[in-house]
């Protein structure tokens, strides 16, 4: 009887330990979806959602998303992806486009406590920084300009935002910059890049790494990092998704 009790209590403690551990596990994805248009030039939001659902991320930074544009047949793309993935959404419009809006978005299993966005520089088109606060962390979603000067200014603005925040801060998105560029060098002064340096663009035959996920250096400890990889998805968009697994402190 005593042995059974000890076995039972051990099982309870192990289950409790695993439950607490899993609560702190976080899988982050960044995915430039090109508005659901694949390399075959077909628009298919279900295909985009299937890529996301296959890897069960807790949070996804999504770039190049239309909102009720003529191009998307007046469909609210992020809302449809939210329904198809069963995740909460937040949309950050960057510009007026084709009768609607065009910008970045967020999908998350946990409902954000607070969301906002702010303009970032972009001389070819306006850019935007998406900000979402959760219980244990803050998430920043970006799609930076194609111009290096604008990119560096954007990194400065992200660092200014970081200085205001007390929780762990992740930043993820399409930076349009290579790993050894001045832009990523500036990012690394305040953030630890967690994502793989494997190429992410173009999706069918990747030759450039321009999509990243990073964690602020105040929070980063090597024991928190679990895994990172670029998803082998050559068709659903012109970018491949990037995934990072971490354990929150």
C-alpha positions in Angstrom: 0.0 0.0 0.0 2.8 2.3 1.0 4.7 1.6 -2.3 1.6 2.3 -4.3 1.2 5.7 -2.5 4.8 6.6 -3.2 4.3 5.6 -6.9 1.1 7.7 -7.1 2.7 10.8 -5.5 5.7 10.5 -7.8 3.4 10.4 -10.8 1.5 13.4 -9.6 4.7 15.4 -9.1 6.0 14.4 -12.5 2.8 15.4 -14.2 2.7 18.7 -12.3 6.3 19.3 -13.3 5.6 18.6 -17.0 2.5 20.8 -16.9 4.4 23.7 -15.5 7.2 23.2 -18.0 4.8 23.1 -21.0 3.2 26.3 -19.9 6.6 28.0 -20.5 7.3 26.4 -23.8 6.8 28.7 -26.8 7.0 28.0 -30.5 7.4 31.1 -32.6 6.9 31.3 -36.4 7.5 34.1 -38.8 6.0 33.8 -42.3 5.9 36.2 -45.2 2.8 34.7 -46.9 2.7 37.0 -50.0 -1.1 37.4 -49.3 -1.6 33.7 -49.8 -0.2 33.6 -53.3 2.1 30.7 -53.9 5.0 30.1 -56.3 2.3 28.7 -58.7 0.7 32.2 -58.6 -2.5 30.7 -57.1 -4.2 32.4 -54.2 -5.0 29.8 -51.6 -5.5 30.8 -47.9 -6.3 27.3 -46.9 -2.9 26.2 -48.1 -1.3 29.0 -46.1 -3.3 27.9 -43.0 -2.3 24.3 -43.5 1.4 25.2 -43.4 0.9 27.0 -40.1 -1.3 24.3 -38.6 1.2 21.6 -39.5 3.7 23.0 -37.1 1.4 24.2 -34.2 3.1 27.5 -33.4 1.9 29.5 -30.4 2.5 32.8 -32.2 3.0 33.8 -35.8 4.3 37.0 -37.3 2.7 37.3 -40.7 3.8 39.7 -43.5 2.3 40.9 -46.7 -1.3 40.7 -45.8 -4.2 42.4 -47.6 -7.4 43.7 -45.9 -10.5 43.9 -48.1 -8.5 45.0 -51.2 -9.8 44.5 -54.7 -6.8 42.2 -55.3 -8.1 39.9 -52.6 -11.7 40.1 -53.7 -12.6 42.2 -50.7 -11.7 39.4 -48.3 -10.1 40.0 -44.9 -7.2 37.7 -45.3 -6.0 37.6 -41.7 -9.5 37.1 -40.4 -9.8 34.0 -42.6 -6.5 32.7 -41.5 -7.6 33.2 -37.9 -10.7 31.1 -38.5 -8.7 28.4 -40.3 -6.0 28.1 -37.6 -8.2 28.7 -34.6 -5.9 31.5 -33.4 -6.5 35.1 -32.3 -5.5 37.8 -34.7 -4.3 41.4 -34.8 -3.8 43.4 -38.0 -1.4 46.3 -38.4 -2.1 48.2 -41.7 1.0 49.9 -43.3 -0.5 51.5 -46.4 -3.8 52.1 -48.2 -3.8 49.7 -51.2 -6.2 48.9 -54.0 -9.4 49.9 -52.2 -8.3 48.5 -48.8 -5.2 48.1 -46.6 -1.9 46.2 -46.8 0.3 45.4 -43.9 1.4 42.9 -41.3 -0.4 40.7 -38.9 -0.2 38.5 -35.8 -1.8 35.1 -35.1 -1.6 33.7 -31.5 -3.1 31.0 -29.4 -3.1 33.3 -26.4 -5.2 36.5 -26.6 -2.9 39.5 -26.3 -3.4 41.8 -23.3 -2.7 44.9 -25.4 -1.9 45.6 -29.1 -0.8 48.6 -31.0 1.3 49.6 -34.0 3.6 52.4 -35.1 4.9 53.6 -38.5 8.4 52.7 -39.6 10.3 54.4 -42.4 10.1 53.1 -46.0 10.7 55.3 -49.0 9.4 52.7 -51.5 6.3 52.1 -49.2 5.4 52.9 -45.6 6.3 50.2 -43.1 4.9 49.3 -39.7 6.0 47.8 -36.3 3.3 45.6 -34.7 3.4 45.5 -30.9 1.6 42.8 -28.9 1.8 42.4 -25.1 1.1 39.0 -23.6 1.1 37.7 -20.0 4.8 36.7 -20.0 6.3 38.5 -23.0 6.0 41.2 -25.6 6.1 40.4 -29.3 7.2 42.8 -32.1 6.3 42.0 -35.7 8.2 43.7 -38.6 8.5 43.9 -42.4 11.3 46.3 -43.0 12.0 48.5 -46.0 14.1 47.5 -48.9 16.4 50.5 -48.3 19.3 50.0 -45.9 19.1 53.5 -44.5 15.4 53.0 -43.6 16.2 49.6 -42.2 18.8 51.0 -39.8 16.4 53.8 -38.7 13.8 51.1 -38.1 16.2 49.1 -35.9 16.9 52.3 -33.9 13.1 52.7 -33.4 12.7 49.1 -32.3 15.5 49.6 -29.7 13.7 52.7 -28.4 10.6 50.6 -28.0 12.6 47.9 -26.3 13.9 50.3 -23.7 10.3 51.0 -22.6 9.4 47.4 -22.0 10.1 45.3 -18.9 9.0 41.8 -20.1 11.0 39.6 -22.4 10.8 40.9 -25.9 10.8 38.9 -29.1 11.0 40.5 -32.6 10.2 38.5 -35.7 9.6 39.1 -39.4 11.0 39.8 -42.8 14.0 42.2 -42.3 15.0 42.3 -46.0 18.6 42.1 -44.8 21.3 39.4 -44.9 22.9 37.9 -41.8 26.1 39.8 -42.1 24.6 43.1 -43.1 24.9 46.3 -41.1 21.2 46.1 -40.3 21.4 42.7 -38.6 24.6 43.8 -36.9 22.7 46.7 -35.4 19.9 44.4 -34.3 22.4 42.1 -32.6 23.6 44.9 -30.3 20.3 44.6 -28.4 18.9 41.2 -29.5 20.1 37.6 -29.8 19.1 36.2 -33.1 17.6 32.7 -32.4 16.6 31.7 -35.9 18.6 29.5 -38.2 20.8 31.3 -40.8 19.5 28.9 -43.5 18.1 30.6 -46.6 14.4 31.5 -46.6 13.9 33.2 -50.0 12.8 32.5 -52.7 10.8 29.5 -51.4 11.4 27.2 -54.4 15.2 27.6 -54.4 16.3 29.6 -51.4 19.4 31.7 -51.9 19.0 34.4 -49.2 18.3 34.5 -45.5 16.1 37.6 -44.8 13.6 36.3 -42.2 14.5 36.3 -38.5 13.3 35.7 -35.0 15.3 37.3 -32.1 15.0 37.7 -28.3 16.3 40.7 -26.3 19.7 40.2 -24.7 18.4 41.2 -21.3 16.4 38.0 -21.2 18.4 35.6 -23.4 20.1 32.7 -21.7 21.4 29.7 -23.7 19.4 27.2 -21.6 16.2 28.9 -22.8 16.8 28.2 -26.4 15.6 24.8 -27.7 15.5 24.6 -31.5 15.3 26.5 -34.8 14.7 25.6 -38.4 13.5 26.8 -41.7 10.4 24.9 -42.9 10.8 23.0 -46.1 7.8 24.6 -47.8 8.6 25.5 -51.5 5.2 26.4 -52.9 2.7 28.1 -50.5 4.5 31.5 -50.6 7.7 33.1 -52.0 9.2 32.9 -48.5 9.7 29.8 -46.4 8.5 30.0 -42.8 11.0 30.1 -39.9 10.4 28.4 -36.5 12.0 28.8 -33.1 11.3 26.9 -29.9 12.2 28.5 -26.6 11.4 28.1 -23.0 10.3 31.3 -21.3 12.2 32.3 -18.1 
